[in-house]
Amino acid sequence: MPRQVDHRERRETIARALWRVVEQRGVPHLTMRVVAQEAGISLGQLQHYFASREAMLSFAMDFSAEQSTLRVGEGLARLGDRPHPRDVLRLMLVELLPLHPDARATSRMSAAYVLEALHNPDIRERAREGISHGRSVVEQLVRQAIADGQIGADRDPVVETNLLLALTGFTTLLELHVIEPQDVLAAIDQHLDRLFNSPA
């Protein structure tokens, strides 16, 4: 008997093929036909799983977010029980930057998704919700650290959250080799040190 197709597995294969197209050829080449070729399937097979480029892109972005969450979860496990919020924030920030192959693929996928969102209201709303959720997680960490006296009580949690997320702007500088990864990590560490060493 032929092996039954695992539909989730096939969707993930397509998503990874989409990542490779974005990473190696760029967003202008992101068509369903090109992704099907990269995945080693026919266009008809791809359309069986995704009725449109938008649906394919949305699934690839969701899968990308899942993989990032898994990597952060693995990092948190390595930090042990009750990790310091500084270490948690550093882990999350570093994962958002293209500092290793998986994170680089995720970062470029995110960039493609944002570009698509600028011209597609449905994708824009999905992207906005996802980014807003991520921002809320960071703000909760900052607020708890202030409440616990690990960050100065005079700090505004909204401003500090926005400043932390602004560090993800290093992505462009890294991708274009304007600065080196060690310089980015040094800047992140210095910012976190200033934030957590502030007087309560």
C-alpha positions in Angstrom: 0.0 0.0 0.0 1.3 3.5 -0.8 2.3 5.5 2.2 -0.4 7.9 3.4 0.5 11.5 2.8 1.0 13.5 6.0 -0.7 16.8 5.1 1.0 18.7 7.9 4.4 17.4 6.9 3.7 18.3 3.2 2.6 21.9 4.3 5.8 22.3 6.3 7.9 21.1 3.3 6.2 23.7 1.2 6.8 26.4 3.9 10.5 25.5 4.1 10.7 25.7 0.3 9.1 29.2 0.4 11.7 30.2 3.1 14.5 29.1 0.7 13.1 31.0 -2.2 12.9 34.2 -0.1 16.4 33.7 1.3 18.1 32.7 -1.9 16.2 34.6 -4.6 14.2 37.3 -2.9 10.6 38.3 -2.7 10.1 39.2 -6.4 10.6 35.4 -7.2 8.0 34.3 -4.6 5.4 32.8 -6.9 3.5 29.6 -6.3 5.1 28.0 -9.4 8.7 28.8 -8.1 7.8 27.5 -4.6 6.4 24.3 -6.1 9.6 23.7 -8.1 11.7 24.3 -5.0 9.5 21.9 -3.0 9.8 19.3 -5.7 6.1 19.0 -6.4 3.8 20.1 -9.1 1.9 23.4 -9.1 -1.3 21.4 -8.9 -0.1 19.6 -5.8 0.8 22.9 -4.1 -2.6 24.3 -5.0 -4.2 21.3 -3.3 -2.7 22.6 0.0 -2.9 26.4 -0.6 -5.5 28.0 -2.8 -3.5 31.2 -3.1 -0.1 32.8 -2.7 -1.6 34.7 0.3 -2.6 31.5 2.1 0.8 29.9 1.4 2.6 32.9 2.7 0.5 33.1 5.8 1.1 29.5 6.7 4.8 29.9 6.1 4.9 32.9 8.4 2.9 31.0 11.1 5.2 28.0 10.8 8.2 30.4 11.0 6.8 31.9 14.2 6.3 28.4 15.7 9.9 27.5 15.0 11.1 30.7 16.6 8.9 29.9 19.7 10.4 26.4 19.9 13.9 27.8 19.8 13.2 30.3 22.5 11.6 27.5 24.5 14.7 25.4 24.2 16.8 28.4 25.2 14.6 29.1 28.3 15.0 25.4 29.3 18.8 25.9 29.2 18.5 28.9 31.5 16.9 26.7 34.2 14.2 27.4 36.7 13.2 31.1 37.4 15.6 32.6 34.9 16.5 36.3 35.4 14.4 38.6 33.2 17.5 40.1 31.7 18.5 36.7 30.3 15.0 36.0 29.0 14.9 39.4 27.2 18.4 38.8 25.7 17.3 35.4 24.5 14.2 36.8 22.8 16.1 39.7 21.2 18.9 37.5 19.9 16.4 35.1 18.4 14.7 37.9 16.4 18.0 38.8 14.7 19.6 37.0 11.8 22.5 35.6 13.8 22.3 31.9 12.8 20.9 30.1 9.8 17.4 29.3 11.2 16.9 32.8 12.6 18.2 34.3 9.4 15.6 32.3 7.4 12.9 33.4 9.9 14.0 37.0 9.7 13.9 37.1 5.9 10.5 35.4 6.0 9.3 38.1 8.3 10.6 40.8 6.1 8.8 39.3 3.1 5.6 39.1 5.1 5.8 42.7 6.2 6.3 43.8 2.6 3.3 41.8 1.5 1.3 43.3 4.4 1.9 46.8 3.2 -0.3 46.1 0.2 -2.7 43.4 1.5 -5.2 44.4 4.3 -5.8 40.8 5.4 -2.2 40.0 5.8 -1.5 43.4 7.4 -4.1 42.6 10.1 -2.6 39.2 10.8 0.9 40.6 10.9 -0.2 43.5 13.2 -1.8 41.0 15.6 1.3 38.8 15.7 3.7 41.7 16.3 1.4 43.2 18.9 1.3 39.9 20.8 5.1 39.7 20.7 5.4 43.2 22.0 2.9 42.5 24.8 5.0 39.6 26.0 8.1 41.8 26.2 6.1 44.6 28.0 4.9 42.0 30.6 8.4 41.0 31.3 9.5 44.6 31.7 6.6 45.4 34.0 7.3 42.4 36.1 10.9 43.3 36.4 10.0 46.8 37.5 7.5 45.4 40.1 10.3 43.0 41.4 12.8 45.8 41.7 15.1 44.5 39.0 14.5 47.5 36.8 14.3 51.0 38.3 10.8 52.1 39.4 11.3 55.4 37.6 11.4 53.6 34.2 8.4 53.8 31.9 7.6 50.2 30.9 6.1 51.3 27.5 9.1 53.3 26.6 11.5 50.6 27.7 9.6 48.0 25.8 9.8 50.1 22.6 13.5 50.7 23.1 14.2 47.0 23.5 12.2 46.2 20.3 14.1 49.0 18.5 17.2 46.8 18.9 15.7 44.4 16.3 16.5 47.2 13.8 20.0 45.8 13.8 18.6 43.3 11.3 19.3 45.5 8.3 22.8 46.4 9.4 23.6 42.7 9.9 22.1 41.6 6.6 24.1 44.2 4.6 27.2 43.4 6.6 27.5 47.0 7.9 28.3 45.7 11.4 29.4 42.4 12.8 27.4 40.1 15.0 29.7 40.6 18.0 29.0 44.4 17.7 25.3 43.8 17.8 25.6 41.5 20.8 27.8 44.0 22.6 25.2 46.7 22.0 22.3 44.5 23.3 24.3 43.5 26.4 25.2 47.1 27.2 21.6 48.3 26.8 20.4 45.5 29.1 23.1 46.2 31.6 22.0 49.9 31.7 18.4 48.9 32.0 18.8 46.4 34.8 21.6 48.2 36.7 19.5 51.4 37.0 18.7 52.3 40.7 15.4 51.2 42.0 
